[in-house]
Amino acid sequence: MAAVFGRRLRRGAVTTAVAAAAVAALAASQAPGVTDVPRDERAGASGATPPPENSATGNSPYYTDLPPLNTPVPPTGAPNGGDDETEAGLPATVLDAYKQAEASLATSKPGCKLPWQLLAAIGKVESGQARGGRVDANGTTLAPILGPVLNGNGFAKITDTDGGAYDGDKTHDRAVGPMQFIPSTWDTWAQDGNADGKKDPNNIYDAALAAGRYLCANDRDLSVDADLRKAILSYNRSTDYLNTVLSWLEYYRKGTHEVPDGTGVLPNDRSDSNGPSTSPSPTPPASGSPSPSPKPSKPSRPGDDKPSEPGNGGGSGSPSTPPSTGGGSETPKPTPPPTDRVASLKDAGTGKLSATAGDAFAERVEVRTQSASGSAVAKAKVRFAIVGDTDARFPDGATSATVTTSAAGKATAPALKAGEKTGEFTVRATVVGRSLPGLDYTATVTARQADTLARTSDKALTCAPGGEFADQVEVKATYKGEAADRVAATATMIKSAADATANDKGPYFKDADGKPVRTLKALKTDANGVLKLPKMYADDAAGTYLLRVTTAGGATLTVELKVAAPAA
């Protein structure tokens, strides 16, 4: 039986029994909670189907193929020629999109703990990993992936919500893209995962990040089994769907490897069909020859099939049937993808990367891909990643971004914005899908600065010995004439104008325990550049004293304080 389960199963009279046995076996071999579904999340506990608007896909059909029972060998998932290793291969761009979404959410929603393998599992059952990775250099599917018309005929009924903008249907909705969002859900969760200024459900980077945010909703912690199941069921409220996704999640966790775009395994079986597979049919045998038994489909290659047209009712990403080659003509060899032609990565004139905390960097990292002969390589993918202890980010809080090279072979990183942490960090550029040496760029974040300090009032500051100053010192910091917000400052009761060391008598502040202190550090101006110091007190020593306020950037202000008995 293990050999049977190691192949992609075709639906037929025994599909239900086989799938049940496979799920049971997976449940017994480390698949967490495969059959343990929380009561409040079961699809139709009373026999009714939950409203489709409560799911990302409108409960559209999905692929029911199950993974091989055997762990990929070797455990790293490196290809070894068998079906187990073939299924473990993920298209390069699709895999990069999943990992980039995981990295983004690790920063924006660290409590969610989203594993990229969960996105891969959902991508597998929704679209067969974008039809085996049939995407362009930017991650957009070569042809739209549309689910069936949700008109209530065998599926949920969802009246058009997008005017046909996403799915081309102005009467009813259809699930769209590699992660199969219905239009109304996409409008709520849409993301720009590849920083190209667009939010496209047909783009794997955008769709993967949107799916990740959707799964992380309601403060879920996906390392907790109950939250993980709720997240998956929110995507498609079906217990069978949950079991299938969990099976692929566990399989991908055991090991995967990268394969070229367009060569991923195409699934066969869908939840809405008991008939023949909709995958490409084998070439008919010669006349008089016995018909061979169906064999598991092998990874397709670029150019093997023609992308389906938008209205073909392809379900959750059904591949189209390729045109006949006729006469037994030999299929031409595919052109090597741009990434495979890249021999080196060169700097393309990147300037000094420096910025003040909270500001945008004036310069952007720019690199150039070139072939072994030194010519530019267009349409290759370059990944820019922020490395080091920093809160600097690309747009939308991303810590990495993938950019496609231009006709001149150049790729420019998105604009980088400094956070509040000062110091140095690295921006690393690498070629996606290759193990070529990358390029590291040092970026520096300097502290916010002020060049001028002034009091907001000219009222004299006086106090009787042993008393409390009636007024607090308030100053405003500016930098080049503009308010200097969140600038670090220090306030010290100094001994004299020539001696900036802290005084040991005269006016003082109080610490949290009520004890006298004459130096305050870690002060910071507000959003308007204003800093208001705490209340001041005086000991019994009468006289004239000085308070000095300094900021990062060199701004200094000295304020006079008088301690004297009130006039008779």
C-alpha positions in Angstrom: 0.0 0.0 0.0 2.9 2.4 0.7 3.8 2.4 -3.0 0.2 3.3 -3.9 0.1 6.1 -1.5 3.5 7.3 -2.7 1.8 8.3 -6.0 -0.8 11.0 -6.8 -4.2 9.3 -6.5 -6.8 9.6 -9.2 -10.4 9.9 -8.1 -12.6 6.9 -8.8 -14.8 4.4 -7.0 -12.2 3.8 -4.2 -11.0 7.4 -3.8 -12.9 8.0 -0.5 -11.7 4.8 1.1 -8.1 5.4 -0.1 -8.1 9.0 1.1 -9.5 8.0 4.5 -6.8 5.4 4.8 -4.1 7.8 3.8 -5.3 10.5 6.3 -5.4 7.9 9.0 -1.9 6.8 8.3 -0.7 10.4 8.2 -2.4 11.1 11.5 -0.6 8.1 13.0 2.7 9.4 11.7 3.2 12.8 13.1 0.5 14.8 11.3 -0.7 17.0 14.3 -4.4 16.7 15.0 -5.3 15.6 11.5 -8.7 14.2 12.5 -9.2 16.2 15.7 -11.3 19.2 14.6 -12.6 21.6 17.2 -16.4 21.4 17.5 -16.9 25.1 16.8 -14.9 24.9 13.6 -16.4 21.8 12.0 -17.9 22.5 8.6 -21.6 22.0 9.1 -21.8 20.3 12.5 -25.6 20.2 12.0 -25.3 19.1 8.4 -25.5 22.7 7.0 -22.6 24.3 5.2 -21.3 27.5 6.9 -21.8 30.8 5.0 -19.1 31.1 2.2 -18.3 34.6 3.2 -16.7 33.2 6.3 -13.9 31.6 4.3 -11.2 33.0 2.1 -12.1 30.9 -0.9 -15.9 30.8 -0.6 -15.4 27.1 0.1 -14.5 26.6 -3.5 -13.3 23.2 -4.8 -9.7 22.2 -4.1 -7.2 19.5 -5.0 -7.5 16.4 -2.9 -4.2 14.7 -3.9 -2.3 13.4 -0.9 1.4 13.4 -0.3 3.5 10.3 -0.3 3.7 8.6 3.0 7.4 8.3 2.9 9.6 11.1 4.2 11.6 12.8 1.4 15.0 11.1 1.1 17.4 12.5 2.0 15.6 14.5 4.7 16.8 17.7 3.2 14.5 17.1 0.3 17.2 17.0 -2.3 15.9 15.4 -5.5 16.6 11.7 -5.8 14.5 10.7 -8.8 11.5 9.1 -7.0 8.0 10.3 -6.6 8.6 11.2 -3.0 11.4 13.7 -4.0 9.4 14.9 -7.0 6.5 15.9 -4.8 8.9 17.7 -2.4 10.1 20.0 -5.2 8.7 23.5 -5.0 9.0 26.1 -7.9 11.7 28.6 -7.2 9.6 31.8 -7.4 6.7 30.2 -5.5 9.0 29.0 -2.7 10.6 32.4 -2.5 7.2 34.1 -2.1 6.2 31.8 0.7 9.5 32.4 2.6 9.3 36.1 2.0 5.8 36.2 3.4 7.0 34.2 6.5 9.8 36.7 7.0 7.5 39.7 6.7 5.0 38.3 9.2 7.8 37.4 11.6 8.3 41.1 11.9 4.8 42.5 11.6 3.0 39.7 13.5 5.7 37.9 15.5 3.1 36.3 17.8 1.5 34.4 14.9 4.6 32.2 14.2 3.5 31.5 10.6 5.5 28.7 9.0 6.1 29.1 5.2 5.3 25.4 4.9 1.6 26.2 5.8 1.4 28.6 2.8 3.0 25.9 0.7 0.4 23.3 1.9 -2.5 25.7 1.1 -0.9 26.7 -2.2 -0.7 23.0 -3.1 -4.4 22.2 -2.5 -5.6 25.5 -4.0 -3.7 25.7 -7.2 -1.0 23.1 -7.4 1.6 25.7 -6.5 0.4 28.1 -9.2 0.1 25.3 -11.8 3.5 24.0 -11.0 5.1 27.4 -10.9 3.8 28.8 -14.2 4.6 32.4 -13.2 6.6 35.2 -14.8 9.7 36.8 -13.4 7.6 39.1 -11.1 5.6 36.2 -9.7 2.4 36.8 -11.7 0.7 33.7 -13.1 1.1 33.3 -16.9 -2.7 33.0 -17.1 -5.5 33.7 -14.6 -6.3 30.8 -12.2 -10.0 30.9 -11.7 -12.3 28.7 -9.6 -15.8 27.6 -10.9 -18.6 30.1 -11.1 -20.1 30.3 -7.6 -23.7 30.3 -8.8 -25.1 27.8 -6.4 -25.1 25.0 -8.9 -23.1 22.4 -6.9 -21.2 25.2 -5.1 -21.9 28.1 -2.9 -23.8 31.0 -4.4 -22.0 34.4 -4.2 -23.4 37.2 -6.2 -20.8 39.4 -7.9 -18.9 41.8 -5.6 -16.1 43.2 -7.8 -17.9 44.1 -11.0 -15.7 41.4 -12.7 -12.5 43.3 -11.9 -10.7 40.2 -10.6 -12.6 37.2 -12.0 -14.1 38.6 -15.2 -17.6 37.7 -14.1 -20.1 40.5 -13.4 -22.9 38.1 -12.3 -21.2 35.8 -9.8 -17.9 35.6 -8.0 -15.1 33.1 -8.6 -12.0 32.3 -6.5 -9.0 34.0 -8.1 -5.2 33.4 -8.2 -2.7 30.9 -6.8 -4.2 31.2 -3.3 -7.8 31.3 -4.5 -9.2 34.3 -2.8 -12.8 35.3 -3.6 -12.9 39.0 -4.6 -14.6 40.3 -1.5 -12.0 38.6 0.7 -9.2 39.9 -1.4 -10.4 43.4 -1.1 -10.1 43.1 2.7 -6.7 41.3 2.8 -4.9 42.4 -0.3 -1.2 43.0 0.0 1.7 44.2 -2.1 4.2 41.4 -1.4 6.8 42.2 -4.1 6.9 46.0 -3.6 5.9 46.8 -7.2 3.1 49.2 -6.2 0.3 46.8 -7.0 -1.9 44.4 -5.1 -2.7 41.6 -7.5 -4.4 38.3 -6.4 -2.7 36.6 -9.5 0.7 37.5 -8.1 2.2 34.8 -5.9 4.1 37.3 -3.7 1.0 39.4 -3.1 -1.3 36.4 -2.6 1.1 34.6 -0.3 1.5 37.6 2.0 -2.3 38.2 2.0 -2.9 34.6 2.8 -0.4 34.8 5.7 -2.1 37.8 7.2 -5.5 36.2 6.8 -4.3 33.1 8.6 -2.8 35.2 11.4 -6.1 37.1 12.0 -7.7 37.2 15.4 -4.3 37.1 17.2 -3.8 33.4 16.3 -0.6 31.6 17.4 -0.1 29.0 14.6 2.3 27.0 16.8 -0.8 26.1 18.9 -2.7 23.2 17.3 -6.1 24.7 18.0 -5.3 28.0 16.4 -3.6 26.2 13.4 -6.8 24.2 12.7 -9.0 27.3 13.1 -6.8 29.2 10.7 -7.0 26.4 8.0 -10.7 26.0 8.5 -11.2 29.7 8.0 -9.7 29.3 4.6 -12.1 26.6 3.5 -14.6 25.2 6.1 -14.3 21.5 5.3 -12.9 18.8 7.6 -11.6 17.0 4.5 -9.8 20.3 3.5 -8.3 20.6 6.9 -7.0 17.0 6.8 -5.5 17.5 3.3 -3.7 20.7 4.2 -2.3 19.3 7.4 -1.0 16.3 5.5 0.9 18.5 3.1 2.1 20.7 5.9 3.6 17.8 7.7 5.1 16.5 4.4 6.8 19.8 3.6 8.1 20.2 7.1 10.1 17.0 6.6 12.0 18.4 3.6 11.7 20.2 0.4 13.9 21.4 -2.5 13.7 24.0 -5.1 12.9 23.3 -8.8 12.8 25.6 -11.8 9.6 27.6 -12.4 7.1 25.7 -14.5 8.4 22.2 -13.6 6.4 21.6 -10.4 4.1 18.6 -10.1 0.6 19.1 -11.4 -2.2 17.7 -9.2 -4.9 15.4 -10.6 -7.9 15.1 -8.3 -10.4 17.8 -7.2 -13.0 17.8 -4.5 -15.8 18.6 -7.0 -15.1 15.8 -9.5 -15.3 12.0 -9.5 -14.5 11.7 -13.2 -11.3 11.6 -15.2 -8.4 13.8 -14.3 -8.2 17.2 -15.9 -4.5 17.2 -16.2 -2.8 16.8 -19.6 -3.6 13.5 -21.3 -0.8 11.1 -22.4 -0.1 10.8 -26.1 -2.5 8.2 -27.6 -0.8 4.8 -28.3 -0.2 3.7 -31.9 -3.0 1.8 -33.6 -3.4 -1.8 -32.4 -1.3 -1.2 -29.3 -2.9 -1.9 -26.0 -3.7 1.2 -23.9 -1.2 1.6 -21.2 -2.3 2.0 -17.6 -2.3 5.6 -16.4 1.0 6.7 -14.9 1.6 9.4 -12.4 2.2 12.7 -14.1 5.8 13.9 -14.1 6.8 17.5 -13.5 5.9 19.6 -16.5 8.5 21.8 -18.2 8.1 25.3 -19.6 6.4 25.2 -23.0 4.8 21.8 -22.4 1.3 23.3 -22.2 -0.6 26.3 -23.1 -2.0 28.4 -20.3 -5.7 28.1 -19.9 -8.0 30.9 -20.8 -9.8 32.9 -18.1 -13.3 31.3 -18.3 -12.5 27.7 -18.8 -13.9 26.7 -15.4 -10.6 25.3 -14.3 -11.5 25.2 -10.7 -8.8 25.8 -8.2 -6.1 26.1 -10.8 -6.8 23.2 -13.2 -4.1 22.9 -15.8 -5.2 23.1 -19.4 -4.6 20.4 -22.0 -1.6 21.1 -24.1 -1.9 21.3 -27.9 -1.1 18.2 -29.8 2.4 18.2 -31.2 1.2 16.0 -34.1 3.2 13.4 -36.1 5.4 12.5 -33.1 7.4 15.7 -33.6 10.0 16.2 -30.9 9.3 18.8 -28.2 11.8 21.7 -28.5 14.2 22.1 -25.5 13.1 24.9 -23.2 15.2 28.0 -23.1 17.2 28.3 -19.9 15.4 30.6 -17.5 17.2 34.0 -16.9 18.3 33.0 -13.4 20.3 30.0 -14.8 22.2 32.4 -17.1 23.4 34.6 -14.3 27.1 34.1 -13.6 27.8 37.0 -11.3 26.2 39.9 -9.4 27.9 43.3 -9.6 27.3 46.6 -8.0 25.7 49.2 -10.3 26.7 52.4 -8.6 25.2 52.3 -5.2 26.0 55.4 -3.1 26.6 55.8 0.6 23.7 54.4 2.6 23.1 56.6 5.6 20.1 58.2 7.2 18.9 59.8 10.4 16.7 57.7 12.6 13.1 57.7 11.3 14.0 59.2 7.9 14.2 57.5 4.5 17.6 56.7 3.0 18.5 59.0 0.1 20.3 56.2 -1.7 19.0 52.8 -2.8 21.0 49.6 -3.4 21.4 48.9 -7.2 23.0 45.8 -8.6 23.5 44.3 -12.1 23.3 40.6 -13.1 25.6 39.5 -15.9 26.3 36.3 -17.8 29.6 34.4 -18.1 30.4 36.5 -21.1 29.7 39.7 -19.2 26.5 40.6 -20.9 23.4 41.8 -18.9 20.8 39.3 -17.9 17.3 40.6 -18.0 14.3 39.2 -16.1 16.4 37.5 -13.4 15.2 37.8 -9.8 17.3 39.5 -7.2 16.5 39.4 -3.5 17.4 42.2 -1.2 17.4 41.4 2.5 18.0 43.5 5.6 20.5 41.7 7.9 21.5 42.7 11.4 20.1 44.3 14.6 18.0 47.1 13.1 14.5 48.2 12.8 15.1 49.7 9.3 12.5 48.4 6.8 11.5 48.3 3.2 7.9 49.5 2.4 5.1 47.9 4.4 7.5 46.8 7.1 9.2 44.2 4.9 12.6 42.9 5.7 13.2 41.6 2.2 12.1 42.2 -1.3 12.5 40.5 -4.6 13.1 42.6 -7.8 13.2 41.5 -11.4 16.2 42.9 -13.4 15.5 45.3 -16.3 16.6 44.9 -19.9 20.0 46.3 -18.8 20.2 43.6 -16.1 19.8 46.1 -13.3 17.7 45.6 -10.1 17.1 48.4 -7.6 16.0 47.7 -4.1 12.9 49.4 -2.8 13.3 52.6 -0.7 14.7 51.9 2.7 13.5 53.7 5.8 15.5 54.0 9.0 13.9 53.0 12.3 14.9 54.3 15.7 17.8 52.0 16.3 21.1 53.7 15.5 24.3 52.0 14.2 25.2 49.9 11.2 23.4 47.0 9.5 23.7 45.2 6.2 21.6 45.1 3.0 22.4 41.9 1.2 21.7 41.2 -2.5 21.5 37.7 -3.8 20.2 36.0 -7.0 17.1 34.0 -6.3 17.5 30.3 -7.1 21.3 30.4 -7.4 24.1 29.9 -4.9 26.2 32.7 -6.3 28.1 35.0 -4.0 26.0 37.9 -2.9 26.8 41.6 -2.4 26.7 43.2 1.1 26.2 46.9 1.6 26.7 48.7 5.0 24.0 51.1 6.0 24.3 53.5 8.9 21.5 55.0 11.0 22.5 58.1 13.0 20.6 59.6 15.9 18.1 62.4 15.4 19.7 65.8 15.8 18.9 69.3 16.9 21.1 72.4 16.2 19.1 74.9 18.3 17.4 74.9 21.7 15.2 77.7 23.1 12.9 78.1 26.1 9.2 78.4 25.3 8.9 81.0 28.1 11.0 83.8 29.4 9.6 83.7 32.9 12.3 83.9 35.7 12.8 80.6 37.6 13.1 81.2 41.3 12.6 79.3 44.5 13.0 79.7 48.3 15.7 77.6 50.0 14.3 74.2 50.8 11.3 74.8 48.5 9.9 73.9 45.1 10.2 75.8 41.9 6.8 77.0 40.8 7.5 76.6 37.1 9.0 73.7 35.0 11.6 74.2 32.4 10.2 73.7 28.8 12.4 73.9 25.7 11.9 73.4 22.0 14.5 71.8 19.7 14.8 72.6 16.0 17.1 71.3 13.2 17.6 73.5 10.3 14.6 75.6 11.3 12.3 72.6 11.6 11.0 71.0 14.8 13.4 68.2 15.9 11.1 65.4 17.1 12.3 62.5 19.3 15.8 63.9 19.7 17.7 62.5 22.7 18.6 65.1 25.4 20.3 65.4 28.7 19.7 67.9 31.5 22.4 68.6 34.2 22.6 71.0 37.1 26.2 72.2 36.3 28.7 73.8 38.6 29.5 76.8 36.4 29.4 78.0 32.8 33.0 76.8 32.5 32.6 73.6 34.4 29.8 71.3 33.0 30.2 68.6 35.8 27.2 68.0 38.0 26.8 70.3 41.0 26.6 68.8 44.5 24.3 71.5 45.9 21.5 73.8 44.9 18.5 72.9 42.7 17.8 69.3 41.9 15.3 66.8 40.4 13.9 63.8 42.2 14.2 60.2 41.1 11.6 57.5 41.4 12.4 57.0 45.1 12.2 60.7 45.8 16.0 61.1 46.2 17.8 64.2 44.8 19.4 63.8 41.3 21.1 66.6 39.4 21.5 64.8 36.0 18.7 63.4 33.8 19.5 61.2 30.8 17.5 59.4 28.2 15.2 62.4 27.7 13.6 62.9 24.3 11.7 65.7 22.6 8.1 65.0 21.6 6.6 65.0 18.1 6.7 68.9 18.1 10.3 69.0 19.3 9.2 70.1 22.8 10.8 68.8 26.0 9.3 69.6 29.4 11.6 68.8 32.3 10.2 67.4 35.6 9.7 69.6 38.7 12.7 71.1 40.4 13.5 71.5 44.1 16.0 73.5 46.1 18.1 72.6 49.1 19.0 75.2 51.8 21.9 76.7 49.8 20.9 80.1 48.5 22.5 81.4 45.3 22.3 81.5 41.5 22.7 78.2 39.7 22.8 76.9 36.1 20.9 74.1 34.4 22.3 73.0 31.0 20.3 71.0 28.4 22.1 69.4 25.5 20.9 67.3 22.6 22.3 64.9 20.0 23.7 67.1 17.2 25.3 69.7 19.6 22.4 72.0 20.5 23.0 73.5 24.0 20.9 75.8 26.3 21.9 77.1 29.7 19.1 78.3 32.0 19.6 80.4 35.2 18.0 79.3 38.4 17.8 81.4 41.6 17.4 80.2 45.1 16.7 83.0 47.5 14.4 83.9 50.4 11.3 85.9 49.3 11.6 89.7 49.6 10.2 91.1 52.8 
